[in-house]
Amino acid sequence: EDNHSYYVSRIYGPGDARQRGLWVDMAAANRSQVKIHGILSNTHRQASRIVLSFDFPFYGHLLRQVTIATGGFIFMGDVIHRMLTATQYVAPLMANFNPSYSRNSTVQYLDNGTVFVVQWDKVYLQGKEDVGSFTFQAALHSTGRIIFGYKEIPVPVLRISATQHPVKAGLSDAFMILNPSPDVPESRRRTIYEYHRVELDTSKITNMSAVEFTPLPTCLQHQSCEMCVASELTFNCSWCHVLQRCSSGFDRYREEWLSYGCGQKSDEKTCEDLAEGDRYPAPPNGSFPPLDEDVTTSTASLFVDSLTTEGLSTVRDPTESFFAGVGSSLPSKKADAPVHTGTIVGIVLAVLLIAAIILAGIYINSHPTSTAALFFIERRPHHWPAMKFRNHTNHATYSEVEPASQEKEGFVEAEQC
């Protein structure tokens, strides 16, 4: 047994009776609940998103969608990118498996409403097919428990080469931050930070072994300030009244946490002080950024929003929704305060200018061949980066297949930038 702050892991060997009870027999399960993924079972380095029938707690976050990869792991992130193997995974045995090598190799999954099981059945290592086939599974329980089950491990995991593909066993989660791009000052790029990882001792992964992960309480589970500040967890939990959230500041909501200045709160403040102090919050920099801004995704950030990647995307500032809601409750000026004519004229002109810009933008958008549109296109900055996809077989790149509900014969590849 080992404590990993977020999870407690227990490893069971072949002789443990508990191990036999943890393995989910897919053959004996209700066949209507078991699905063999036809595409993943016949491809190499592919991933497919699956919607769960229940909310799965992962590091305190409730997830309803996961991504199964042929390489022996489940990607738990929201943004599909080319390096799924880096972070945000549940990996019973991540390696360079190629289910397309044998007709007997399958990637199958089961969802009965309380547990979601993925089984890599009789899969072979790419280029090392002579060592034999591997059969193992990962089970995600609605309670947050995670079970790794190993049935056939023909070779010690330490002997599996990591040259062409990472070899890992464990859990990982990360948060994403938008940072200014050094190449394009007007844009921001997404950067992912891994805040926690569980690495298993791969020498313990053998035939008929299992690993059980039991989730530990996190700050996110507390729904009130009183419960948050009274928490005796190993994490340094603090309450943000604006977000109505308890957090240590290290989870998937970190960017929003920092945007509202939640990380600057004093530990000595009471819940009443926090409620009073956060009544009219402002971003840490003291000024309001534009509510809508163009964000260029840098090719160095390794992230794409989807397979139909665009160079530009729009990101809405997190402060917008809050200030839209409390605008009517902000302190108003005294009724007898003089209102200058110049101020009124300035406001009217500003509104008219903004309306003119919006209308011009709509017109240019809907008439791309007009003189005005061509004028701006010809004078756009030439240093805008363009997303180009090239195939690099020496890296552990993954492409996402079409959803199972869409019957298509071909694959859409989002290759390495």
N, C-alpha and C positions, 0 to 999 in steps of 0.2 A: 504494500500500500504506500502511496506517495501523495502528498498534498501539494497542489500546484496553484494555490490561492483561489482560482476560479473553479477548479475541479479536484476531486480526489480520485486517483486511478488505482485500480486493483488488478493485478495480473494473475491469471489462473493457468496452471500447467495442465498437461494431459491427464494427470491423475486426480485432479480436483473434480468433485461431483458437481460443483457450481458451474463449471465450464460447460458441461453437457446441457444444462438448463438454459444457458445463454444463447446457444446456437439456434437460429430460426431455420427450420426445415422447409425450404421453399417448395419442395416436391409434395410435401404433405399439407401445404397450406391451401386455402380456397383458391382454385385456379382462376376464378373471376377477379381476384385481387392481385394476382401475379402477372406481370407484363414483361415479356422479353423485348428489349429495345432493339428493333431491327437494324437501325442505322449504326448505333454504337457497337453492336455485336459483329459488324462487318467492316469496321473502319479502324484507323490508327490515329491517335492524337486528335480525338474529336470530343466535344462536350455538348450536352443537351440539357436545357432547363426543364425542370419538372415542378409543377404546382402541388403542394402538399394539401391534404384534406384537413389539416389541423395546424395550429400555430406552434412552431417548435422553438423553445427557449435556447438560445445560443449565446453564451457570455452575457446573459441578462436581456438580450434582444429577442423579440418575437419575430421569427422568420416564417414566411408562407411559401417561399420559393427557393429551390436549391438547384445546383447544376451538377449533373453526373458526368464524370470524365472517364475516358477509357483507361487512363493511367492509374487506376486503383484509388481514387479519392473523390470526395464531393466538395465542390466549391461553394462556399457559403456567402459570397459577396453579392452586392447588388449590380455592380458594374462589370460586365464581361470584358475581359482584356486578354491580351496574348500570353501573359505570364500567370496563368491561373495557379501554377505550382508554387508561387512565391508566398502568399499569405491567404488568410481567411479560408481555411480548409479543414475538413474532417478526413483524415487519411489513415485508413487501416494499413495500407501498404502502397505508398506512392512509388511507382517505378515505370519503366518504359514498356508497358504491356501493349501487345498488339492483338486484339480479339479477332482481326480479320485473317490471322494465320491459319486457323483451324475452323472447320465447320462446327465442331463441338464447342467452341468457345462462345460464351454468351455474356451479356451484361443485362441482368434482369433486376426488377425491383417490385416491391410489395408495399401496399398502403392499405391498412385495414381500419384507419381512423384513429388509432392510438399509437401505432408504430409504423415507421417508414424504413424499409430494409432494402439495401442495394447489395447485390451479390455479383462478384466477378467470378464467373464459373469456368474452370478449365482454360484460363488465359495463359498465353506464353509471352516470355520476354522477347522483344525484338532483337534479332541477331543471336539469341541464346536459346533457341527453341529446343536444343538438345538436352537442356537441364530438366525439362519436364513442365507440366502445367501447374498453375496455382489456382486455388479456390479459397476465397475468403469473402467476408461481408462486413458491412457497417449498418447498425440499426440505430435510428434516431427515435427515441420515445417521447411522447407528448409531455412527459414529466421533466424532460431535459436530460435524462440519462442517455449516454452514448455507449454502445457495445461494439467492440471489434471482435469478430469471430474468425478463427483460422482453421480450415479443414485440411488443406493440402499446401504445404510449403516445402517443395522438393529440395531446396538449397538454402543454406544459411543466408539470411538477409544481408549480413556483412559482406558477402561475396558478390552481391549484385552491383554492377558497375553504375556509377553516377555520372559517367562522362557525357552521355547523350540525353540524360533525363535525371532530375533530382530523385533521390531515394530517401523517403521520409516515412515516419509513422508517428501520428500524434494529431494535435489540434493547433489552430492558429486563428487569431483575429486581429483586425487592424482598423484604423480610421483613416478617412481621406480629408485632406486639406487643400484648399485652393490657394496657391502661392503665385506671386508675380513671376512672369516668365522673363528670364534674363535676355532672351533674344528679341522679344516683342514687348516693350514696356507697357503698351496699352492692354495687354492680355494677361490672363492667369492660366496656370497649368495645374492639373490635379496631381498631387503627390500622396502616396499611400504610406502610412507608418504602422508597422506591426507593434502593437503594445503588449502582446502576450503570446507565448508559444508553449506548448507541451510537447516535449520530445521523449518518445518511449525508448527504452532499451531494446534495440532490435534483436539482440541475442536471445531475448525471451520469446520471440515470435517463432513458434514451431508448429508442427502438426498438432491439431486438437488442442490449441491454446486459445485464450480469450482475454480481453481487457475490458474492464467496466469503468466508465467515467461517471461519477456522481457529481452533479453541479452543486456548488457552494453558493450561499447567499451573496448577492451583489447589491451595490447602492441603488441600482435602478429599480429594485423591487419595492422600495419604500415610497408610498404615495402621499406622505404628509411630512411637513417640516419637523414636527415633533419626533416622529419615528426616525427621521433621517439623522438629526443631530444627536439622538440618543443611541444611535447604532454603535455597537461594539465590534463591528467587523474589522478585519485587518486592513481594509481600505480606509482612506481618509475621506469619508463621505461628507459632502456639504450640500446645502439646499439652495437652489436658485428660485426665488419667488416668481420671477418673470416667467420662467419656463415651467414652473410648478414641477420641478424635477430634482431628484436626489442623484448625485453623481460624484465620482472621484475625479472627474475631468478627463478620464481616460476610457473612452468608449466610442461608439460610432457617431455619437452626437457631439464630438469634441469641438468641431468648428462652430456650431451653433452656441455651444457653451462659452466659447471665447468671444464670439461676436457680441453677446449680451454682457460681457464683463463678469460672468459668473465666477471665473477663476480668481477674481480679485477680492472676494469676500473674506472678511475676518472671521476666524474661528470663534471669537469671543462674542459675536453678535447673537442675540436671541432671535427666535422666530418672529417676534413682534418688530424688532429692529430691521430684520431683513425685509419684512412686508412693507414697512414705511420707507426704507431706503430704496427699494426697487419699484416704487410707485410710478416714477417717471424716468425710466432708464434711458441711457444713451450709449451708443457704441463706444468702445474703449478709446478710440482716437478723437472723440469729442465732436466729430462731424458726420453728417449723413452722407454715405456714398450714394451714387445713383441707384435707383431701384432696379433698373434694367441695364445690363451692360453686356457687351460682346465679349465672349471668352474664347480664346484660341487654345485648343488642346495641343500642347506641345508633343511632338513625336518622341521626345525624350522621356515623357512621363509614363509611357508604356500603357496608356489607357485609351480605350475607345468606348463611346456610349453604346454602340450597337454595331451590327455588321454593316449597316448603311452609314458609315462614318462620314461626318461632315467636318470641315475645318473649323467652322464657327458654330457655337451653340450659345444659348442664352441662359444665364443664371440669375435668379431673382434673389435679392438680398434678404436674409432672414428677418431683418428688422421691419420689413414692410408690413407683414400681417399684424404684428403687434401694434405698431403705431397707428395703423388704420382703425384698430379697435378702440384705442384709448384716446383718439384725437378729440372726442367730444368731452372728455373728462379733464383735459389739461386746463390749468388756471387761465381764465379769460381776463382780458384787460378791463379796467374800470369803465363803467358806462359813460362817465363824464369825461373820459380822456379825449382830447381833440384828435380828429381824423384829418390829416392834411390832404389837400386835393392832389398834390404831387404823388403821394403814396398810392392813391386810388388809380391815378393815370398809369403809374408804373406797373401796378398789378395787372390792369387791363391789357397793357401792351405786352407784358410777359405772357399772359394767357393766349393772346392772339398769336404771338410768335411761336409758342409751343404748338398751337393748333395748326399753324401753317406748316411747321416742320413735319408734324404727324401726317397731314394730308399729302405733303410732297412725298414723304416716304411711302405712303400707300399707293400713290400714283406711280412712282418709279417701280415699286414692287410688281404692280399689275401691268405695267407697260415697259418691259425690259428693253424693248427696241426703240424706245422714244429717245429724243435728243438729250433730254435731261439725264436719262439713265445711262446712255453711252458716255455723256460728259463725265459722270462720276466713275464709271468703270475704267475709262482711259487714264484717270488721274489717281487711281487707287495706289497705295504704297506697294512697291514691288517686293518688299521683304516679307510679305505675308507668307507663312509656311503652307505648304500643301501636303496633305496626307497621301503618302504613296506606300503601297504594300508590296513587299518583295518576299520571296520564299527563301528562308534560311533553314536548311534541314539540320544544321548542327546545333540548334537551340530547341528547348522544350516548348515550342509554340503550340497552341491549341486553337482550333477553329470551332465555331459553334454550328451545330447542325440545325436544320429547320425544326420547328416544333412538331411533335409527333402527330398532332391533329391535322397537319397539312401534308397531304400525300404528294410528295415530290420525289423524283428520282435522283436529281442532282444535289450537290452540296454547295453551300455558299461559304467560301473561305475568307476569313479575316486574317491575313498572314502578318508576319512580323514587320514592324515598321522599319 
